[in-house]
Amino acid sequence: MSKLSSGNRQLITRSSDVDALAQRGYNVGHKIGEGSYATVITAGYADDAGHGVHLACKIIDKAKAPADFVNKFFPRELDILTKIDHENIIQIHSILQRGPKIFIFMRYAEHGDLLSHIKKNGPIEEKQCKIWFLQMSKALKYLHSIDIAHRDLKCENILLSKRLNIKLADFGFARFCRDDGGREMKSETYCGSAAYAAPEVVCGRPYDPKSADAWSLGVILFIMINAKMPFDDSNLTKLLEAQRNRKFAFRRKLQDVISMQAKATVSVLLEPEAHARWNLREICNCAWLRCTEQPQPATP
């Protein structure tokens, strides 16, 4: 992988950091994303045998982050990242610390994120949509089975691998759903993007984070088959009213293209009453997705 010029290096990390990473087999590449206190870059890694792998690296500078993030969200994210392993969740390669900086190396998603794909290509054909939606549903079902909620599901956090498989990413707002005594815990933190947030999150009352994840999954499904958002989030009061009154509509030109089963799946996920919303077991077993599964060989 080509190295950065000295000027660009300073934008990402100090030269001493670059040299220290190189000693561990990592070569930094170019910046592909940036937040308030985190930067994402490409990176390459070569082991002692010379085998290389293409990675992305999330660099978090704790010195620039607010205390709530450093003391609460980030330790939780690291704890969760070390506990999860699923084929449709982005694979963590290693986690390194150097001073106040944390370097989280993960497999690189060659085809970017789902939102960029939709902006470039428009609505996703329903056959492909089912494949990808099943993959992200299985990843979320796995997380919920070990009592972890993602709490920031959105198209930007759904990545596409080299072979165009779904990889769920970004666990900065993820949390455990049970306390140390095994009791279920409600969430009280307003997390993620309002456009993907369930009505119980938008109105600010304690909520079931797993059910809120299911709503966000419904928003993603709507966007996949329509190439537009189901709700306008520019005004939270109007957003909440639209959510509660199910004021979403499929594109007119796609009305006859989208199957009734797909529309029904969106409807049961964008259910404003959390207790009536489908959970991930019901989603993965729904009629629309069942025909996506490959047939199993007959038992002798």
C-alpha angles and dihedrals in degrees: 000000000000116000125236124257112252091255094054092044090063090056091059109029142332119284089244089058091051091051093047091051091048089057088058092050099264125126116191121226132182133324115262101171144008138193136176094288105000135071128194119210137171117252141180128218130196123186126212090274091056096250110148133205132189112235143174119222126207109204115199120190106203090190089067098040126093118258093248090059095045095046102035120013102035098049088048091051092051091048091051095045090057092052103048129084122165134139092237096048119083109263118239112223099187144327118224132180128207115175109307092343125095119199114202109190116197138166112283118244102220096196097050126224132332095247092056090048092053093045089053100040106023125223115005117243108255095240091056091039091059092051094051095040091052090051094051090044091053091049091051093044088054091051093048091048089062091042098254122134120198098208095186105066111157137135091264089061094051107087131193120223129215089272091045097253123145119259117186111216147175112055096182092123098032118123143175115262098212132056125231089275092056095252118142114250129209118223119238100176119101101230138179130358122338090223090065099033121113118241092252088057094045093052091052102238125133109278144188103256093205092056090046088054089055090054091051089051088055091053090051091050091050091051092048095056097034105032089224139083119266093221138029109239098188090103118034095202092054090041092056091047091051092048094049092047095044092239098171126118135191117238110275093230090053098045093099094037099056112077122240089241091056091049090048091051091053090048096054091048095047088055107141093210106076094205091058096046119107118258123221095266090057092044094052091047097046120125093244093060100035093076088056092067117097113248114258120234115261116263111246 
